[in-house]
C-alpha cells in the first residue's frame, strides 16, 4: 500500500479537526479524526495504528490536541 499526500490550503483548527480529515503533525505521523461508537470523537494515529485521544466533542479535540504545526492534508491510498 502506498499513501499519496497533498497539502491543503485551509489550515484553521476547525478545518483540520473535522470528522474524517487526515492531518500530519510535527512528529510526521498521520492522524485521522474519527467518531467513536459511544458518540465521542478520537484521533487515530495512522502511522502507529493507535487511538491516541478520546473526547466528547470536536471542540474538545481541538482544545486538547491542536498544535499550530498540524497541517491538513489530502490523502489517497493506492495499491503499491
Number of C-alpha atoms within 10 A of each C-alpha: 6 9 10 10 14 10 13 12 9 12 17 12 19 12 12 23 26 16 15 12 17 24 24 21 17 11 8 11 12 22 27 20 21 20 19 12 7 7 9 15 21 23 25 20 20 15 11 11 10 11 15 12 14 17 17 14 14 19 16 15 21 16 11 12 14 16 12 10 11 21 22 24 21 12 15 10 10 9 6 6
